[in-house]
Amino acid sequence: MAVPARKTSTTKRKQRRAHLKLKQPAIHLDPVTGEYQLSHHVTPNGFYKGRKVTAEDK
């Protein structure tokens, strides 16, 4: 079995993991409701880019 000849230093370990991070979600302030929403998604009340895009159920 292959084993490392030397212990991996803290610096090398952190450099390797530097790109393993969470991305912040793309959110924006909805002009209709004033709440934060995910970009490029329809709001729960049916608005997208300030316009009503879904039909109301009766």
N, C-alpha and C positions, 0 to 999 in steps of 0.2 A: 504494500500500500504506500502511496506517495504521501509524504509528510513534509511540511515546510522546514527548511534548514534553520531559519531564524524566525523569531516571533515578529509578527507584523506590528509595526509601531502605530501609536495612536494617530500620528499625522497621516501616515499612508492609508490607514483605515478610513479616516475622515475624508481624505481626498477622493477615495474610491466611492464613498457614499454621498459626495457633494451634490450630485444630480438627482438623488433619490429624495425628492421633496414633493409635497402636495402643491397643486396649483390652486390659486384662488379662483372661485367661480366668477364668471363674467356677469355681474349684476348691474342693474340700473334702477333709477327711481321712476316708478310708473306715474305719468302725469295725471291719469284719471283718478287712481285710488290714493296716490301719495305713498305707496308701499314699495319696498324693494322687490324686484322680480328678476328672474333669470333672463338674460338677453336672448333674443330670438325664440321666445316661448310665449304662448298665449297665456294671459292672466287667468286666474280661476273664474273671474266674472265675464270672460269672453272677449277681452280687448287685446288688440295687437297694434302697436305703433299708434295708440290713441284712437283707433277705430274699432267698432264692434264687428267681430268676424264670425261669431257663432250665433245660431238661432236660439231664441228662448223656448224652452219646453213649457207647455201649458197644462 
